């Protein structure tokens, strides 16, 4: 398929008015003649170009009430060898790290260059779109009118409003509505720009991974660069939509994660990189041809970037596991030492050692304090160790030599005591016990170590069970990827993301009432979780069958019929918010 962009067609028509001065008898461009006359500001040529409405619109800029012809940008299009063809790029057919057009060994700066980086790729995801293997890469200079037309805001048609009473025709939407947008996500993002620029708090996307077997069907020699172009076009507008303290999460596998990271560095700034999160998904198989050449795949990755890292705050989110399950799975079965293995069976009376009125601190001695192991306690009380951990976590402790000024003071004030326990009672000025009267216990035998009680690490679950809470790190290995088919009460053959994973993302980087955007909507997992967590949301999808799945899933949420995923944990009943589909 050959195309001739509007700009090139118009330029060719104007050059033809000069006879064979700029074009051969066969219509080929005499490139040097054109560039030389433009460099000399040939009056007749410049006048004709300047007066043409299309060229004037795209290459003339008004500065201080004077119209200036952007000559360098205009000349640039004549420097491409195949400028009549269907795709245009100034980059060589090579992928590598460059800065200022020079490869990395010639520069200390890192920029990812790739063929067609200077283009826009619509990249439709429908089967009809994928049949068209010759979709052009629209060059940002040569095909500017086509790009402008592609990216100009589109009117949302066939809008429907969904609420507890079902589906209704809609003629408007407001800031309280959630949106399902059917169509190409690049068009959708630019259509949202005017209303939502600088307003989106969180963007989570799970794009095609470019594995060769997913929905990114550009399986030619430019597949890799096409994927990067596809992502670049969408990430640039995503950046604009984010509020200044907004956060982007992009989930991929190891196929493109490295190049995507450099691309994100370029768009968001390397200084705005937050983390690379590894998510344990499942043990994938390795094909016969790859056996012995690669490891089994058990992880995916989420790259996390801030629009402005100086302004963000990641809220703490905890992994919750029944305490006995946690001890077994993380320690006993793994052959690791579990530290919370002592029981403080008796404290006894305390004796004041010193009262420091200046610092408002008191030091105590507990000479008759007694302790034993969890195993011994279980035996003496005819209990299982599991029962001990579940019934008396406030008496189970571990000792640690956590370095602090408080510990140093305790060591100095109690250095002559070698029996029982000692403690300090004071009001901390920071930390979880800030401004609260707090007593901390220390051992006296050997080193003066602080006692940490298991109950401080636990919380009570909805079913009354005690859960061990562990602050999330960059390794998420406790999210269940099995039995996801029931989540949302819809089937999705391409695989859903677990609601628990999305809950982590949303709770860590947004608050109730914030806008969450996912422009690779899939089965609607992001929208469903955002709805249950009280966020506003926008999601985009192009494939009709997935739109129907998404609508069904979100209607289940609104109606309170979705009791899977995180519904039990957040005590979901039914939705008070509306959503629209257009």
C-alpha positions in Angstrom: 0.0 0.0 0.0 1.4 3.4 -1.0 0.1 6.7 0.4 1.0 10.3 -0.4 0.5 12.5 2.7 -1.5 15.7 2.1 1.6 17.9 2.7 3.7 16.0 0.2 0.9 16.0 -2.4 0.5 19.8 -2.0 4.3 20.4 -2.2 4.5 18.3 -5.3 1.7 20.2 -6.9 3.4 23.6 -6.2 6.8 22.3 -7.4 5.2 21.2 -10.7 4.3 24.8 -11.4 8.0 25.5 -12.1 8.2 23.0 -15.0 11.2 20.7 -14.9 13.1 22.9 -12.4 12.3 20.8 -9.4 10.7 17.7 -10.9 11.9 15.3 -13.6 9.6 14.4 -16.5 8.7 11.2 -14.6 7.7 13.3 -11.5 10.8 12.4 -9.4 12.0 15.1 -7.1 15.2 17.1 -7.9 16.0 17.2 -4.2 19.2 19.3 -4.3 17.6 22.0 -6.5 14.7 22.3 -4.0 16.9 22.5 -0.9 19.4 24.9 -2.6 16.7 27.3 -3.5 15.1 27.1 -0.1 18.4 27.8 1.5 18.8 30.9 -0.7 15.2 32.0 0.2 14.2 31.9 -3.5 11.5 34.7 -3.6 9.2 33.0 -6.1 9.3 29.6 -4.5 9.0 30.9 -1.0 6.0 33.1 -1.9 4.1 30.2 -3.5 4.8 28.0 -0.5 3.9 30.7 2.0 0.6 31.4 0.4 -0.6 27.8 0.2 -3.2 27.4 3.1 -2.1 23.8 4.1 1.6 24.6 4.2 0.9 28.0 5.9 -1.1 26.2 8.6 1.6 23.7 9.4 4.9 25.6 8.8 4.2 29.2 9.6 4.2 30.5 13.1 3.3 34.0 14.3 6.0 35.6 16.6 5.7 39.2 17.8 3.0 39.9 15.2 5.4 38.6 12.5 4.8 35.4 10.5 7.9 33.2 10.4 8.3 30.3 8.0 9.8 27.3 9.8 12.2 26.6 7.0 14.5 24.1 8.8 11.5 21.9 9.7 10.2 22.2 6.1 13.5 21.3 4.5 13.8 18.3 6.8 11.2 16.4 4.9 13.2 16.6 1.7 16.2 14.9 3.3 14.4 11.5 3.5 15.4 9.1 0.7 12.0 7.5 0.3 9.8 10.4 1.0 6.9 9.2 -1.3 6.6 5.9 0.5 4.1 4.8 3.1 6.3 5.0 6.1 8.8 7.7 7.2 11.6 7.7 9.8 14.8 9.5 10.2 16.3 6.7 12.2 18.5 3.9 10.8 17.3 0.3 10.7 19.0 -0.4 13.9 18.0 -0.3 17.6 20.4 1.0 20.2 21.1 3.5 23.0 22.0 6.9 21.6 22.2 10.5 22.6 22.0 13.3 20.1 22.0 10.9 17.3 25.3 9.3 18.4 25.5 5.8 19.9 26.2 5.3 23.6 29.9 4.7 23.3 30.2 8.3 21.9 28.1 9.9 24.7 27.5 9.7 28.5 23.7 10.4 28.1 21.2 7.6 27.5 18.4 7.9 25.0 16.6 5.0 23.2 16.5 5.5 19.5 14.7 3.1 17.2 13.2 3.1 13.6 10.0 5.1 13.4 10.5 6.7 16.8 9.5 10.0 15.1 6.2 8.6 13.9 2.7 7.9 15.2 1.2 4.4 14.9 -2.6 4.1 15.4 -2.2 0.3 15.9 -5.8 -0.8 16.0 -6.4 -4.0 18.1 -9.4 -5.4 16.3 -9.1 -8.4 14.0 -10.0 -6.1 11.0 -7.2 -3.8 11.9 -4.7 -6.6 12.3 -5.4 -7.8 8.7 -3.9 -4.6 7.5 -0.2 -5.4 7.8 0.7 -2.3 5.9 -0.5 0.3 8.4 1.7 3.4 7.8 3.9 5.0 10.4 2.8 8.6 10.2 5.9 10.8 10.3 5.5 13.8 12.7 6.7 16.3 10.2 5.8 15.0 6.8 2.4 13.6 7.8 1.5 16.3 10.3 -2.0 17.0 8.9 -2.8 13.2 9.0 -1.6 13.1 12.6 -3.6 16.2 13.5 -6.7 14.6 12.0 -6.0 11.2 13.8 -5.5 12.9 17.2 -8.1 15.6 17.2 -10.8 15.0 19.8 -13.5 12.6 18.8 -17.2 12.8 19.7 -18.4 10.0 22.0 -21.5 8.5 20.3 -24.0 5.8 21.3 -23.4 6.7 24.9 -25.2 4.5 27.5 -25.5 5.1 31.2 -25.5 2.1 33.6 -26.8 2.2 37.1 -28.7 -0.1 39.5 -31.7 0.1 37.2 -29.7 -1.1 34.2 -28.8 0.6 30.9 -30.2 3.9 29.6 -29.5 6.3 26.7 -27.2 9.2 27.8 -26.7 12.6 26.2 -24.1 13.9 28.6 -21.6 12.9 31.2 -20.2 14.7 34.2 -17.2 14.4 36.6 -19.1 12.0 38.8 -19.4 9.4 36.0 -17.0 6.6 35.4 -16.3 5.9 31.7 -15.9 2.9 29.5 -14.8 4.1 26.1 -15.0 1.8 23.1 -12.4 2.5 20.4 -8.8 2.9 19.6 -7.0 3.9 22.8 -4.8 6.5 21.1 -7.9 8.3 19.8 -9.6 7.9 23.2 -6.6 9.4 25.1 -6.5 12.5 23.0 -10.3 12.8 23.2 -9.9 12.9 26.9 -7.1 15.4 26.9 -9.0 18.7 27.2 -11.2 17.5 30.1 -8.8 15.4 32.0 -5.3 16.8 31.4 -3.5 17.1 34.7 -6.4 15.4 36.6 -5.6 11.6 36.6 -4.0 10.4 39.8 -3.1 6.9 38.8 -2.6 5.1 35.5 -2.2 1.3 35.5 -1.8 -0.5 32.2 -1.3 -4.1 31.1 -0.4 -3.6 27.4 0.3 -6.4 24.9 3.7 -7.9 25.8 4.9 -8.3 22.2 5.6 -12.0 22.7 4.6 -12.9 19.2 1.4 -14.7 20.5 -0.4 -11.8 22.0 -2.6 -9.1 20.4 0.3 -7.0 19.1 0.2 -8.4 15.6 3.1 -6.5 13.9 5.1 -9.6 13.2 7.6 -8.1 10.6 11.2 -7.0 10.8 10.1 -3.8 12.6 8.0 -5.6 15.2 10.2 -4.5 18.1 10.4 -0.9 17.0 6.7 -0.9 16.1 5.9 -1.9 19.7 8.1 0.8 21.1 6.5 3.4 18.8 3.1 2.1 19.8 4.0 2.5 23.5 5.7 5.9 23.1 2.7 7.5 21.4 0.4 6.4 24.2 2.8 7.1 27.1 3.4 10.7 26.0 -0.3 11.6 26.3 -0.6 9.5 29.4 2.1 11.7 31.0 0.1 14.8 30.2 -3.1 13.4 31.7 -1.4 12.7 35.1 -1.8 15.2 37.9 1.6 16.5 39.1 1.7 13.9 42.0 0.4 11.2 39.7 1.9 7.7 39.3 2.1 5.3 36.3 2.3 1.5 36.7 3.1 -0.5 33.5 3.0 -4.3 33.8 5.0 -6.4 31.2 7.0 -9.6 31.1 10.7 -9.9 30.3 10.2 -9.6 26.5 10.3 -5.7 26.4 10.9 -4.7 30.0 14.5 -3.4 29.5 13.8 -1.3 26.5 10.5 -0.1 28.0 12.4 1.1 31.0 14.7 3.3 28.9 11.7 4.6 27.0 10.0 5.5 30.3 13.2 7.2 31.5 13.1 9.4 28.4 9.4 10.3 28.7 9.0 10.6 32.5 12.7 11.4 33.4 15.0 8.9 35.0 14.8 10.9 38.2 11.1 10.1 38.4 11.7 6.3 38.4 10.3 4.8 41.6 10.6 1.0 41.5 10.6 -2.1 39.4 8.2 -4.6 41.1 8.6 -8.3 40.4 5.3 -10.2 40.6 5.3 -14.0 41.1 2.7 -15.2 38.6 3.1 -18.9 37.9 5.6 -21.4 36.7 5.3 -21.3 32.9 6.5 -24.0 30.6 9.5 -23.7 28.4 9.0 -24.9 24.8 11.0 -27.9 23.6 13.2 -25.8 21.4 14.1 -23.5 24.3 14.6 -26.3 26.9 18.1 -26.0 28.4 18.5 -22.5 26.9 16.2 -20.5 29.2 14.7 -20.7 32.7 11.1 -21.4 33.4 9.2 -18.1 33.6 7.6 -17.4 37.0 7.4 -13.6 37.1 6.1 -10.4 35.5 7.3 -6.9 36.1 5.6 -3.6 36.9 7.6 -0.4 36.2 6.6 2.4 38.5 7.2 6.1 37.5 6.0 9.4 39.0 5.2 12.5 37.0 7.1 14.4 39.7 8.7 12.2 42.3 9.2 15.1 44.7 5.4 15.4 45.1 4.3 11.8 45.5 3.6 9.6 48.5 3.3 5.9 48.4 0.9 4.7 51.1 2.0 1.6 53.0 0.2 -1.6 51.8 0.5 -4.9 53.6 0.4 -8.5 52.6 -1.9 -10.3 55.0 -1.5 -14.0 55.7 -3.0 -16.2 58.5 -0.2 -16.2 61.1 0.3 -19.9 61.3 0.2 -20.3 57.5 2.8 -17.5 57.3 5.1 -19.2 59.8 4.9 -22.5 58.0 5.2 -21.3 54.4 7.8 -18.6 54.9 9.9 -20.2 57.6 9.4 -23.7 58.7 8.9 -25.3 55.3 11.6 -23.1 53.8 14.1 -24.2 56.6 14.5 -20.7 57.9 14.7 -19.6 61.5 11.5 -18.1 62.9 12.4 -15.5 65.6 9.1 -15.1 67.5 9.6 -18.3 69.5 9.5 -17.1 73.2 6.6 -16.5 75.5 6.7 -13.9 78.3 4.7 -16.0 80.9 5.0 -13.6 83.8 6.1 -10.0 84.2 5.9 -9.5 88.0 6.1 -6.3 89.9 8.3 -3.5 88.5 10.8 -1.5 90.5 11.7 2.1 89.5 15.3 2.5 88.7 15.4 6.1 87.7 13.1 9.0 86.9 14.6 11.4 84.4 12.3 14.4 84.7 14.3 16.5 82.2 13.7 14.0 79.4 10.4 12.7 80.9 11.7 9.1 81.0 11.4 6.4 83.6 13.5 3.2 83.8 12.1 0.1 85.5 13.4 -3.3 86.6 11.2 -6.5 86.5 13.3 -8.9 88.6 10.7 -11.7 88.5 9.9 -11.8 84.8 9.7 -15.3 83.5 9.7 -16.7 79.9 9.8 -20.1 78.1 9.7 -21.3 74.5 6.5 -21.5 72.5 7.0 -25.3 72.2 7.4 -25.7 76.0 4.3 -23.5 76.6 2.3 -25.6 74.2 3.3 -28.8 75.9 2.6 -27.5 79.4 -0.8 -26.2 78.5 -1.9 -29.1 76.3 -2.1 -26.9 73.2 -0.7 -27.0 69.7 1.9 -24.5 68.7 -0.7 -23.1 66.2 -3.1 -22.5 69.1 -0.3 -20.6 71.1 0.3 -18.3 68.2 -3.4 -17.6 67.6 -4.4 -17.1 71.3 -1.6 -15.3 73.0 0.4 -13.3 70.4 0.6 -10.4 72.9 2.9 -12.6 75.0 5.0 -14.0 72.2 8.2 -12.1 71.5 11.6 -12.0 69.8 14.6 -9.9 70.9 16.6 -7.7 68.6 19.6 -5.4 69.0 18.0 -2.6 67.0 20.4 0.3 67.2 18.9 3.5 68.6 19.6 6.3 71.0 16.9 4.9 73.3 18.6 1.5 73.5 22.0 3.2 74.2 20.3 5.1 77.1 18.7 2.0 78.5 22.1 0.2 78.4 23.7 3.0 80.4 21.0 3.3 83.0 20.7 -0.5 83.6 24.3 -1.7 83.2 24.4 -3.1 86.7 21.3 -5.3 86.3 21.6 -8.9 85.1 18.2 -10.5 86.1 14.7 -10.4 84.7 13.8 -7.6 82.3 14.2 -3.8 82.3 12.1 -1.2 80.5 11.9 2.4 79.6 8.7 4.4 79.7 8.4 7.6 77.7 6.5 9.5 75.0 8.1 9.0 71.5 8.2 12.1 69.2 7.9 10.1 66.0 7.0 6.6 64.7 3.8 4.6 65.2 3.6 5.5 68.9 4.2 9.2 68.5 2.8 11.3 71.4 1.6 8.1 73.2 3.0 6.9 76.6 4.9 3.8 75.6 6.8 1.1 77.6 9.6 -0.9 75.8 11.1 -4.0 77.4 14.7 -5.1 77.2 16.6 -8.2 78.1 19.4 -8.1 80.7 21.2 -11.4 80.2 24.1 -10.8 77.8 23.3 -7.9 75.4 20.6 -5.4 76.2 18.2 -6.3 73.4 14.7 -4.9 72.8 11.6 -7.2 73.0 9.3 -7.1 69.9 5.9 -8.7 70.4 4.2 -10.7 67.7 0.8 -8.9 68.3 2.3 -5.7 66.9 2.7 -7.5 63.6 -0.8 -8.9 63.4 -4.2 -7.7 62.5 -7.6 -9.4 62.8 -9.2 -10.6 59.6 -12.9 -10.4 58.6 -13.4 -14.0 59.7 -11.7 -13.3 63.1 -8.5 -15.1 62.2 -5.2 -13.3 63.1 -3.2 -12.2 60.0 0.5 -11.5 59.8 0.9 -8.2 58.1 4.1 -7.6 56.1 4.7 -4.3 54.3 5.0 -4.8 50.6 8.4 -4.6 49.0 9.4 -4.9 45.4 8.7 -8.6 45.4 5.0 -9.6 45.3 5.0 -13.3 45.8 1.8 -13.9 47.7 -0.8 -13.0 45.0 -2.9 -15.9 43.8 -3.0 -16.3 40.0 -4.9 -19.6 40.2 -8.7 -19.7 39.9 -9.0 -16.2 38.5 -11.8 -17.4 36.2 -14.4 -16.7 38.9 -13.3 -13.1 39.6 -15.8 -10.6 38.2 -18.1 -13.5 37.3 -17.1 -13.2 33.7 -14.9 -15.5 31.5 -11.9 -13.9 29.8 -9.7 -16.3 27.7 -6.7 -13.9 27.5 -6.3 -14.0 31.3 -7.2 -11.5 34.0 -5.1 -9.7 36.4 -5.9 -10.6 40.1 -8.0 -8.0 41.9 -5.6 -8.3 44.8 -2.7 -7.1 42.7 -4.8 -4.1 41.5 -5.9 -3.4 45.0 -2.2 -3.1 46.0 -1.5 -0.7 43.1 -4.6 1.5 43.7 -4.4 1.7 47.5 -0.6 2.5 47.4 -0.9 5.4 44.9 -4.4 6.9 45.1 -7.1 7.9 47.5 -10.9 7.8 47.5 -12.4 10.1 44.8 -9.2 10.1 42.7 -9.3 9.2 39.0 -7.8 5.9 37.9 -7.1 5.3 34.2 -6.5 2.0 32.4 -6.4 2.3 28.6 -5.9 -1.4 28.0 -9.2 -2.4 29.7 -9.3 -6.1 29.0 -11.9 -7.7 31.2 -12.4 -4.5 33.3 -10.4 -5.7 36.4 -8.9 -2.2 37.0 -12.3 -0.5 36.8 -13.9 -3.1 39.0 -11.3 -2.8 41.8 -11.2 1.0 41.5 -15.0 1.1 41.9 -15.0 -1.2 45.0 -12.3 1.1 46.5 -14.2 4.3 46.0 -12.1 5.7 43.1 -13.4 7.2 39.9 -12.2 5.4 36.8 -11.8 5.6 33.0 -11.1 2.6 30.9 -10.7 2.0 27.1 -11.1 -1.1 25.0 -11.6 -1.6 21.3 -12.7 -5.2 20.8 -16.5 -5.7 20.9 -16.5 -9.0 22.8 -14.3 -7.5 25.6 -16.5 -4.4 25.9 -19.5 -6.8 26.5 -17.5 -8.7 29.2 -16.5 -5.4 30.8 -20.1 -4.1 30.8 -21.3 -7.3 32.4 -18.6 -7.2 35.0 -19.1 -3.6 36.0 -22.9 -4.0 36.1 -22.3 -6.9 38.5 -20.3 -4.6 40.7 -22.9 -1.8 40.6 -25.7 -4.3 41.4 -23.7 -5.9 44.3 -23.7 -9.3 42.5 -19.9 -9.5 42.4 -18.8 -11.4 45.6 -15.4 -12.5 44.3 -12.0 -10.9 44.2 -11.6 -8.3 46.9 -15.3 -8.0 47.6 -15.3 -9.8 50.9 -12.2 -8.0 52.1 -13.7 -4.5 51.5 -17.2 -5.7 52.4 -18.6 -4.7 49.0 -22.4 -4.6 48.7 -23.4 -2.5 45.8 -22.2 0.6 43.9 -23.5 4.1 44.5 -21.6 5.4 41.5 -22.7 5.3 37.8 -20.7 4.3 34.8 -21.0 5.2 31.2 -20.1 3.3 28.0 -19.6 5.1 24.8 
